[in-house]
Amino acid sequence: MRSPITIRPATPRDEADVARVVFEGFASIANRHNFPLDFPSIEIATGFARMVLNHPKFYGVIAETDGKFIGSNFLDERGEIAAVGPITIDPAFQGRGAGRRLMQAVIERGQRASGIRLVQDAFNTVSMSLYASLGFEIKEPLVLMQGTPAGHASGRGEAHAMSEEDLDGCALLCRKVHGIDRVGELRDAIRMFKPMVLKREGQVVAYLSAPTVWTLNHGVAQTEQDLTDLLLAAGAAQGEPLALLVPTRRATFFRWCLESGLRVIKPLSLMAMGKYQEPQGAFYPSVLY
């Protein structure tokens, strides 16, 4: 008879266990399907674990059996929308119901938000089935794309690094496109990454949050031209390839990415529960939403 699974809040003392299972869990799934690793080293997984376990706006839960750590899940609470993940289960304990328990715990916590969202690997039929059974609906088919775009910008705007002074304009733009803003994420991005904005006549018409880190990189723009202009500027400024999740229903944007030299890495799905507004402009999501 299997021992029962218990769920408890995560603490900074869980860093080593979270990092190990994040690394091993993602590696197990990616290797099984022959896709590159989202966390290619234990050091990167440790950096992630340290960030979410010590951030006041991330809620974490741990699954244990017989006192042994077997998995974790997190909820980003930096904005009006709560974002799930990543959820990871020790490969030796997969298929025992821990994933469902961890998801139920963050869904219960997320009821205080307007909506809950996540992005999952579309080739992972187990996770897709779990999330759908819990009430999530697929809103956007996505592909991860990487590369440095080649081409010529329209010249209708000035691109530069995002600063705190740009946040009000970014919030206004995001609310026009999505009905929400993501200022909490952008404040962190300014400290940790190299977010950029495109301005025209002093107004923010496009922004992107983490150009080379696809898991945390989302972009919003008034028009598709504004978005591609900023991506071209970011590609020239970053010194390394861009990485972003492209909504494939946005066919002209997807084709632009392909024609500009970006390559498809893998398919994913954006799933939502609760509030969701069909975007009213150009955009791409992060792995959160």
C-alpha positions in Angstrom: 0.0 0.0 0.0 1.4 3.4 -1.0 1.9 6.0 1.6 -0.4 9.1 1.4 0.8 12.3 -0.3 0.8 15.4 1.9 0.9 19.0 0.7 2.6 21.9 2.6 3.8 25.4 1.9 7.2 25.8 0.4 10.0 27.6 2.3 13.5 28.8 1.3 14.9 25.6 3.0 13.4 23.6 0.1 15.8 25.2 -2.4 18.0 22.2 -3.1 15.1 19.7 -3.4 13.1 22.1 -5.6 16.1 22.6 -7.9 16.9 18.9 -8.1 13.3 17.9 -9.0 12.9 20.8 -11.4 16.0 19.8 -13.2 15.3 16.1 -13.2 11.6 16.4 -13.9 11.9 18.7 -17.0 14.9 16.6 -18.3 12.9 13.4 -18.0 10.0 14.8 -20.1 12.2 16.6 -22.7 14.5 13.6 -23.2 11.5 11.3 -23.7 10.2 13.5 -26.5 13.6 14.6 -27.9 13.3 18.3 -27.1 15.9 20.6 -25.6 15.9 21.1 -21.8 14.1 24.1 -20.4 16.6 23.9 -17.4 19.8 22.7 -19.0 21.8 22.6 -15.8 21.3 22.1 -12.0 22.8 25.6 -11.6 20.0 27.2 -13.7 17.4 25.2 -11.8 18.9 26.3 -8.5 18.8 30.0 -9.6 15.1 29.6 -10.4 14.4 27.9 -7.1 16.1 30.6 -5.1 14.2 33.3 -6.9 10.7 31.9 -6.5 11.2 30.6 -2.9 12.4 34.0 -1.7 10.1 36.3 -3.7 7.2 37.7 -1.6 4.8 37.5 -4.6 5.3 33.8 -5.4 3.3 31.2 -3.5 4.8 27.6 -3.4 3.6 24.2 -2.4 5.5 21.0 -1.8 4.3 17.4 -2.1 5.8 14.8 0.2 5.3 11.1 1.0 6.8 9.5 4.2 8.6 12.8 4.7 10.3 12.6 1.3 10.2 15.5 -1.1 8.5 14.4 -4.4 7.4 17.6 -6.1 6.5 21.3 -6.1 4.3 23.9 -7.7 4.2 27.7 -7.7 1.8 30.5 -8.3 3.0 33.9 -9.5 0.8 36.5 -7.7 2.5 39.7 -9.0 -0.6 40.9 -10.9 -4.3 40.6 -11.4 -3.9 37.3 -13.2 -2.3 34.4 -11.2 0.2 32.2 -13.2 0.9 28.6 -12.4 4.2 26.8 -12.6 6.4 25.3 -13.0 4.9 22.1 -11.6 7.4 19.3 -11.3 7.3 15.7 -9.9 10.2 13.5 -9.1 10.3 11.0 -12.1 10.3 8.1 -9.6 6.9 9.3 -8.2 5.1 10.3 -11.3 1.6 8.9 -11.9 0.7 8.7 -8.3 -1.6 11.7 -8.1 0.9 14.3 -6.7 0.5 16.5 -9.7 -3.2 16.8 -9.3 -2.9 17.6 -5.6 -0.3 20.3 -6.3 -2.5 21.8 -9.0 -5.6 21.8 -6.8 -3.6 23.6 -4.1 -2.5 26.5 -6.3 -6.0 26.7 -8.0 -7.6 27.1 -4.5 -5.0 29.8 -3.7 -5.6 31.5 -7.1 -9.3 32.0 -6.5 -8.5 35.4 -5.1 -7.2 36.4 -8.6 -9.4 37.5 -11.6 -8.1 34.5 -13.5 -5.4 31.8 -13.5 -3.2 30.9 -16.5 -0.4 28.6 -17.5 1.7 27.6 -20.5 2.4 23.9 -21.0 4.4 21.8 -23.5 1.8 20.8 -26.1 3.6 17.5 -26.7 3.0 16.6 -23.0 -0.4 15.0 -23.3 -0.4 14.0 -19.6 -0.2 17.6 -18.4 -2.6 18.9 -21.0 -5.2 16.3 -19.9 -4.6 17.1 -16.3 -5.1 20.9 -16.7 -8.1 20.5 -18.9 -9.8 18.1 -16.4 -9.2 20.7 -13.7 -11.0 23.4 -15.7 -8.3 25.1 -17.8 -9.1 25.9 -21.5 -6.7 26.3 -24.3 -6.6 29.8 -25.6 -3.6 30.1 -27.8 -1.4 27.5 -29.6 2.2 28.6 -29.4 5.6 27.8 -30.6 8.9 28.6 -29.0 11.1 30.4 -31.5 14.8 31.5 -31.2 17.2 33.5 -33.3 18.3 37.0 -34.2 15.8 38.6 -36.6 17.2 40.1 -39.8 15.5 42.9 -41.6 14.8 46.6 -41.7 12.6 48.5 -39.2 10.1 51.0 -40.4 11.7 53.8 -38.5 8.4 54.8 -36.9 9.6 54.9 -33.4 12.6 55.0 -31.1 13.7 51.9 -29.2 15.6 52.0 -25.9 16.0 50.2 -22.6 13.0 50.2 -20.3 13.2 52.3 -17.2 10.9 52.9 -14.2 9.6 56.0 -16.0 8.2 53.8 -18.8 6.1 51.7 -16.5 2.9 53.8 -16.6 3.0 53.8 -20.4 3.6 50.0 -20.5 0.7 49.5 -18.1 -1.6 51.6 -20.3 -0.6 49.7 -23.4 -1.0 46.3 -21.8 -4.5 47.2 -20.5 -5.5 48.2 -24.0 -4.3 44.9 -25.5 -5.1 42.4 -22.7 -7.4 44.3 -20.2 -4.8 43.9 -17.5 -1.3 45.2 -16.8 1.9 43.3 -15.8 3.8 46.1 -14.0 4.8 43.8 -11.2 6.7 41.6 -13.6 8.2 44.6 -15.4 9.7 46.0 -12.2 11.5 42.7 -11.6 12.5 42.6 -15.3 14.2 46.0 -15.1 16.4 44.7 -12.2 17.1 41.3 -13.7 16.9 41.4 -17.5 17.1 43.9 -20.4 13.5 44.9 -21.2 13.0 47.4 -24.0 10.3 49.8 -25.2 9.5 51.4 -28.5 8.2 55.0 -28.3 6.5 57.3 -30.8 6.0 60.9 -30.0 6.8 60.1 -26.3 4.2 57.3 -26.1 5.0 53.6 -25.4 3.8 51.7 -28.5 5.5 48.4 -27.8 7.5 46.7 -25.1 9.2 43.4 -24.4 10.2 42.1 -21.0 13.1 39.7 -21.2 14.3 39.4 -24.8 16.6 36.4 -24.5 14.8 34.5 -21.7 11.7 33.0 -23.2 10.2 31.7 -20.0 9.9 35.3 -18.7 9.7 37.2 -22.0 6.3 38.7 -23.0 5.6 41.5 -25.5 2.8 43.9 -26.2 2.4 46.4 -29.0 -0.2 48.7 -30.6 0.4 47.1 -34.0 2.3 44.1 -35.4 4.7 46.6 -37.2 5.5 48.1 -33.8 6.2 44.7 -32.4 8.5 43.6 -35.2 10.3 47.0 -35.1 11.1 46.5 -31.4 12.2 42.8 -32.0 14.6 44.0 -34.7 16.0 46.6 -32.3 16.3 44.1 -29.5 18.1 41.6 -31.7 20.6 44.2 -32.6 21.1 45.4 -29.0 21.2 42.1 -27.0 24.3 40.4 -28.4 22.6 37.0 -28.2 19.6 35.3 -29.9 16.1 36.3 -28.9 13.7 33.8 -27.6 9.9 34.1 -27.5 6.6 32.3 -27.6 4.8 33.1 -30.9 1.0 32.7 -31.1 0.6 30.7 -34.3 -2.9 32.0 -34.9 -1.2 35.4 -35.6 -0.2 34.1 -39.0 1.5 37.1 -40.4 3.6 37.6 -37.3 4.5 33.9 -37.3 5.5 34.1 -41.0 7.6 37.3 -40.2 9.5 35.4 -37.5 10.2 32.5 -39.9 11.2 34.8 -42.8 13.4 36.9 -40.4 15.5 33.8 -39.5 13.9 32.6 -36.2 13.5 28.9 -35.9 10.8 26.8 -34.2 12.0 24.8 -31.2 8.8 23.2 -29.8 5.0 23.6 -29.5 3.2 24.8 -26.4 -0.3 25.9 -25.3 -1.6 28.8 -23.4 -4.4 27.7 -21.0 -6.7 29.9 -18.9 -9.3 29.6 -16.2 -11.4 32.6 -15.3 -11.0 36.1 -16.8 -9.6 36.1 -20.3 -9.8 38.9 -22.9 -9.0 38.1 -26.5 -6.0 40.4 -27.3 -6.8 43.6 -29.0 -3.4 44.2 -30.6 -0.1 42.6 -31.2 1.4 40.4 -28.4 3.2 37.3 -27.4 3.0 35.6 -24.0 5.7 34.4 -21.5 5.6 31.0 -20.0 3.4 32.4 -17.3 0.7 33.9 -19.6 
